[in-house]
């Protein structure tokens, strides 16, 4: 691979990594902002996260204009960049984000009037690759060996909240009644709970999948039902 194309491909991927790192920095404070009821700070963090992606796309696009100077960004040149970029993605844990970032940088350089599918990642290049094993589990599974009330109670106890519950037994009862009203075969199912509770700048709810032999239901328990004490 010519050094210029390789440098551009690595620059785009490094920009994607930098954007994701800043996203994690903002997200890291989500739990504290929520538990301390710092709602204005929550709004500021949301705005910062929205502008973060666009900011890093612009930074990378400016870098590429400097790296490539006045040279022509022709079809063959972009195909070589894309091929090298794609060669960096096997085993990369966030390949879909990286591919989207590549597309965004391309559009920032060329606008939306020169969209050519062969230059972009329309579908993921890694969809047929061996799935990447996460560094840590993305979800936790609970089996109803001691009944569904015990399952839900343990799931709530495992949530990474530092505030005490106002009435956890009440909340457990509400959730169990909701689940039993939607599933006829709960005794043959299980509960799958996401490990990352604060996945953005604030918790939008407690996402979980209740899976039975014949059906599955993804539901979100809002904090109107799951209310830690002193949550504002």
The 8 nearest C-alpha neighbors of each residue, nearest first, counted from 0:
[[1, 2, 5, 4, 83, 79, 3, 80],
 [2, 0, 3, 4, 5, 79, 6, 80],
 [3, 1, 5, 4, 6, 0, 7, 8],
 [4, 2, 6, 5, 1, 7, 67, 66],
 [3, 5, 80, 7, 6, 2, 1, 8],
 [6, 4, 2, 8, 3, 7, 9, 0],
 [7, 5, 3, 9, 4, 8, 2, 10],
 [6, 8, 10, 4, 5, 9, 3, 11],
 [9, 7, 84, 5, 11, 10, 6, 80],
 [8, 10, 12, 6, 7, 11, 13, 5],
 [11, 9, 7, 13, 8, 12, 6, 14],
 [12, 10, 14, 8, 13, 9, 7, 59],
 [13, 11, 15, 9, 14, 10, 16, 8],
 [12, 14, 16, 10, 15, 11, 9, 17],
 [15, 13, 17, 11, 12, 16, 59, 10],
 [14, 16, 12, 18, 13, 17, 97, 100],
 [15, 17, 13, 19, 14, 18, 20, 12],
 [16, 18, 14, 20, 15, 19, 13, 21],
 [19, 17, 15, 21, 20, 16, 55, 14],
 [20, 18, 22, 16, 21, 17, 15, 23],
 [19, 21, 17, 23, 22, 18, 16, 24],
 [20, 22, 24, 18, 23, 19, 17, 25],
 [21, 23, 19, 25, 20, 24, 26, 18],
 [24, 22, 26, 20, 21, 25, 27, 19],
 [25, 23, 21, 27, 22, 26, 20, 28],
 [26, 24, 22, 23, 27, 28, 21, 44],
 [25, 27, 23, 200, 29, 28, 24, 199],
 [28, 26, 24, 25, 29, 23, 30, 200],
 [27, 29, 26, 31, 30, 25, 32, 24],
 [30, 28, 200, 201, 26, 32, 31, 27],
 [31, 29, 33, 32, 28, 34, 197, 201],
 [30, 32, 34, 33, 28, 29, 35, 37],
 [33, 31, 37, 29, 35, 30, 34, 36],
 [32, 34, 36, 30, 31, 35, 29, 37],
 [33, 35, 31, 36, 32, 230, 30, 162],
 [34, 36, 32, 37, 33, 31, 230, 231],
 [37, 35, 33, 34, 38, 231, 32, 230],
 [38, 36, 32, 40, 35, 39, 33, 41],
 [37, 39, 41, 40, 36, 42, 32, 33],
 [40, 38, 42, 41, 37, 43, 44, 36],
 [39, 41, 43, 38, 42, 37, 44, 32],
 [42, 40, 38, 44, 39, 43, 45, 32],
 [43, 41, 45, 39, 40, 44, 46, 38],
 [42, 44, 40, 46, 45, 41, 47, 39],
 [45, 43, 47, 41, 42, 46, 40, 48],
 [46, 44, 42, 48, 43, 47, 200, 41],
 [47, 45, 49, 43, 48, 44, 42, 50],
 [46, 48, 44, 50, 45, 49, 51, 43],
 [47, 49, 51, 45, 46, 50, 44, 22],
 [50, 48, 46, 47, 51, 45, 52, 53],
 [51, 49, 47, 53, 48, 52, 54, 46],
 [50, 52, 48, 54, 49, 53, 47, 55],
 [53, 51, 55, 54, 50, 18, 56, 49],
 [52, 54, 56, 50, 55, 51, 57, 49],
 [55, 53, 51, 57, 52, 56, 50, 58],
 [54, 56, 58, 57, 52, 53, 18, 59],
 [57, 55, 53, 59, 58, 54, 104, 60],
 [56, 58, 60, 54, 55, 59, 61, 53],
 [59, 57, 55, 61, 56, 60, 62, 54],
 [58, 60, 62, 56, 61, 57, 14, 55],
 [59, 61, 57, 63, 62, 58, 104, 56],
 [60, 62, 64, 58, 59, 63, 57, 65],
 [63, 61, 59, 65, 60, 64, 66, 58],
 [64, 62, 66, 60, 65, 61, 67, 59],
 [63, 65, 61, 67, 62, 66, 68, 60],
 [66, 64, 68, 62, 63, 67, 61, 69],
 [67, 65, 63, 64, 68, 62, 7, 3],
 [68, 66, 64, 65, 70, 63, 69, 3],
 [67, 69, 65, 70, 64, 66, 63, 71],
 [68, 70, 67, 71, 64, 65, 72, 66],
 [71, 69, 68, 67, 72, 73, 64, 66],
 [70, 72, 73, 69, 76, 67, 68, 74],
 [73, 71, 76, 70, 77, 74, 75, 67],
 [72, 74, 76, 71, 75, 77, 78, 70],
 [73, 75, 77, 76, 78, 72, 118, 79],
 [74, 76, 78, 77, 73, 79, 72, 80],
 [75, 77, 73, 79, 74, 78, 72, 80],
 [78, 76, 80, 79, 74, 75, 81, 118],
 [77, 79, 81, 75, 80, 76, 118, 82],
 [78, 80, 82, 76, 77, 81, 83, 75],
 [81, 79, 77, 4, 83, 78, 82, 8],
 [80, 82, 84, 78, 83, 79, 85, 77],
 [83, 81, 79, 85, 84, 80, 78, 86],
 [82, 84, 86, 80, 85, 81, 79, 5],
 [85, 83, 81, 8, 87, 86, 82, 80],
 [84, 86, 82, 87, 83, 88, 81, 124],
 [85, 87, 83, 84, 88, 82, 89, 81],
 [88, 86, 84, 85, 89, 83, 91, 9],
 [87, 89, 91, 85, 86, 94, 90, 84],
 [90, 88, 91, 87, 86, 125, 128, 85],
 [89, 91, 131, 88, 92, 130, 94, 129],
 [90, 92, 88, 89, 94, 93, 87, 131],
 [91, 93, 94, 90, 131, 133, 132, 88],
 [94, 92, 96, 95, 91, 97, 88, 98],
 [93, 95, 97, 96, 91, 88, 92, 98],
 [94, 96, 98, 97, 93, 99, 123, 125],
 [97, 95, 99, 93, 98, 94, 100, 15],
 [96, 98, 94, 100, 95, 99, 15, 101],
 [97, 99, 101, 95, 100, 96, 120, 94],
 [100, 98, 102, 96, 101, 97, 95, 103],
 [99, 101, 103, 97, 98, 102, 15, 96],
 [100, 102, 98, 104, 99, 103, 97, 105],
 [103, 101, 99, 105, 100, 104, 119, 106],
 [102, 104, 100, 106, 105, 101, 107, 99],
 [105, 103, 107, 101, 106, 102, 56, 60],
 [106, 104, 102, 108, 103, 107, 109, 101],
 [107, 105, 110, 109, 103, 108, 104, 111],
 [106, 108, 104, 105, 110, 109, 103, 60],
 [109, 107, 105, 106, 110, 60, 104, 64],
 [110, 108, 106, 107, 105, 113, 111, 112],
 [109, 111, 106, 107, 112, 108, 113, 105],
 [110, 112, 113, 114, 106, 109, 107, 105],
 [111, 113, 110, 114, 109, 106, 115, 108],
 [114, 112, 111, 109, 115, 110, 106, 105],
 [115, 113, 111, 112, 116, 106, 118, 110],
 [114, 116, 117, 118, 113, 119, 112, 74],
 [117, 115, 119, 118, 121, 114, 120, 122],
 [116, 118, 115, 119, 78, 120, 121, 114],
 [119, 117, 116, 115, 78, 77, 81, 120],
 [120, 118, 116, 117, 102, 121, 115, 81],
 [119, 121, 122, 98, 123, 102, 124, 118],
 [120, 122, 119, 116, 123, 117, 102, 124],
 [123, 121, 120, 124, 126, 119, 125, 98],
 [122, 124, 125, 126, 120, 95, 121, 98],
 [123, 125, 126, 122, 85, 120, 127, 128],
 [124, 126, 128, 123, 127, 89, 94, 88],
 [125, 127, 123, 128, 124, 122, 129, 130],
 [128, 126, 125, 129, 124, 130, 123, 89],
 [127, 129, 125, 126, 130, 89, 124, 131],
 [128, 130, 131, 127, 125, 90, 126, 89],
 [131, 129, 128, 132, 90, 127, 126, 125],
 [130, 132, 90, 133, 92, 129, 91, 128],
 [131, 133, 130, 134, 92, 135, 136, 90],
 [134, 132, 135, 131, 136, 137, 92, 130],
 [133, 135, 132, 136, 92, 137, 131, 91],
 [134, 136, 133, 137, 132, 138, 194, 195],
 [137, 135, 138, 133, 134, 194, 139, 132],
 [136, 138, 194, 193, 135, 195, 139, 133],
 [139, 137, 193, 194, 192, 136, 191, 140],
 [138, 140, 192, 191, 194, 193, 141, 137],
 [141, 139, 191, 190, 192, 142, 138, 189],
 [140, 142, 190, 189, 150, 191, 143, 139],
 [141, 143, 189, 144, 190, 140, 150, 188],
 [144, 142, 146, 147, 145, 150, 189, 141],
 [143, 145, 146, 142, 147, 150, 149, 186],
 [146, 144, 143, 149, 147, 150, 148, 142],
 [147, 145, 143, 148, 149, 144, 150, 186],
 [148, 146, 150, 149, 143, 151, 175, 145],
 [147, 149, 151, 150, 146, 152, 175, 171],
 [148, 150, 152, 147, 151, 146, 145, 153],
 [151, 149, 147, 153, 148, 152, 143, 141],
 [150, 152, 154, 148, 153, 149, 171, 147],
 [151, 153, 149, 155, 154, 150, 171, 148],
 [154, 152, 156, 150, 155, 151, 149, 157],
 [155, 153, 151, 157, 156, 152, 150, 158],
 [154, 156, 152, 158, 157, 153, 151, 167],
 [155, 157, 153, 154, 158, 152, 159, 151],
 [156, 158, 154, 155, 153, 159, 160, 152],
 [157, 159, 155, 156, 160, 154, 196, 194],
 [160, 158, 157, 161, 196, 156, 30, 195],
 [159, 161, 158, 162, 30, 163, 34, 227],
 [160, 162, 163, 159, 34, 227, 158, 30],
 [161, 163, 160, 227, 228, 164, 34, 229],
 [164, 162, 228, 227, 165, 161, 160, 229],
 [165, 163, 227, 228, 166, 167, 226, 162],
 [164, 166, 228, 227, 167, 226, 163, 229],
 [167, 165, 169, 164, 168, 170, 226, 227],
 [166, 168, 170, 169, 164, 171, 165, 152],
 [169, 167, 171, 170, 166, 172, 152, 173],
 [170, 168, 172, 167, 171, 166, 173, 174],
 [169, 171, 167, 173, 172, 168, 225, 224],
 [170, 172, 168, 174, 169, 173, 152, 167],
 [171, 173, 169, 175, 170, 174, 176, 168],
 [174, 172, 170, 176, 171, 175, 177, 169],
 [173, 175, 177, 171, 176, 172, 178, 170],
 [176, 174, 178, 172, 177, 173, 179, 171],
 [177, 175, 179, 173, 174, 178, 172, 180],
 [176, 178, 174, 180, 175, 179, 173, 181],
 [179, 177, 175, 181, 180, 176, 182, 174],
 [178, 180, 176, 182, 181, 177, 175, 183],
 [179, 181, 177, 178, 182, 176, 183, 175],
 [182, 180, 178, 179, 177, 183, 216, 176],
 [183, 181, 179, 184, 185, 180, 178, 211],
 [182, 184, 185, 179, 181, 180, 186, 211],
 [185, 183, 186, 182, 187, 211, 188, 212],
 [184, 186, 188, 187, 182, 183, 211, 179],
 [185, 187, 184, 188, 143, 146, 189, 147],
 [188, 186, 185, 184, 211, 212, 189, 143],
 [189, 187, 211, 185, 210, 186, 212, 184],
 [190, 188, 142, 210, 141, 209, 143, 191],
 [189, 191, 209, 141, 140, 208, 210, 192],
 [190, 192, 140, 208, 207, 139, 209, 138],
 [193, 191, 207, 139, 138, 194, 140, 190],
 [194, 192, 138, 195, 137, 207, 139, 206],
 [193, 195, 138, 137, 196, 139, 192, 136],
 [196, 194, 193, 197, 198, 137, 138, 159],
 [195, 197, 198, 194, 193, 202, 205, 159],
 [198, 196, 202, 195, 199, 201, 29, 30],
 [197, 199, 196, 195, 202, 200, 26, 201],
 [200, 198, 201, 26, 197, 202, 29, 203],
 [199, 201, 29, 26, 45, 44, 41, 25],
 [200, 202, 29, 199, 197, 203, 33, 41],
 [203, 201, 197, 204, 196, 199, 198, 200],
 [204, 202, 201, 205, 221, 197, 199, 219],
 [205, 203, 221, 202, 220, 219, 206, 222],
 [204, 206, 220, 219, 207, 221, 196, 203],
 [207, 205, 219, 204, 218, 193, 192, 220],
 [206, 208, 192, 191, 217, 218, 193, 205],
 [209, 207, 217, 191, 216, 190, 210, 218],
 [208, 210, 190, 216, 215, 189, 191, 217],
 [209, 211, 215, 188, 189, 208, 214, 190],
 [212, 210, 188, 214, 213, 215, 187, 185],
 [211, 213, 214, 188, 187, 210, 184, 215],
 [212, 214, 211, 215, 184, 210, 188, 187],
 [215, 213, 211, 212, 210, 216, 182, 209],
 [214, 216, 210, 209, 211, 208, 217, 213],
 [215, 217, 209, 208, 218, 210, 214, 181],
 [218, 216, 208, 207, 209, 215, 219, 206],
 [219, 217, 207, 206, 216, 208, 220, 209],
 [218, 220, 206, 205, 204, 221, 207, 217],
 [221, 219, 205, 204, 222, 218, 224, 206],
 [222, 220, 204, 223, 224, 219, 225, 205],
 [221, 223, 225, 224, 226, 204, 220, 227],
 [222, 224, 221, 225, 226, 220, 204, 170],
 [223, 225, 222, 221, 226, 170, 220, 173],
 [226, 224, 222, 223, 170, 221, 227, 220],
 [225, 227, 222, 224, 223, 228, 164, 165],
 [228, 226, 164, 165, 163, 230, 162, 229],
 [227, 229, 165, 164, 230, 163, 162, 226],
 [230, 228, 231, 227, 162, 34, 163, 35],
 [231, 229, 228, 34, 227, 36, 35, 226],
 [230, 229, 36, 35, 228, 34, 33, 37]]
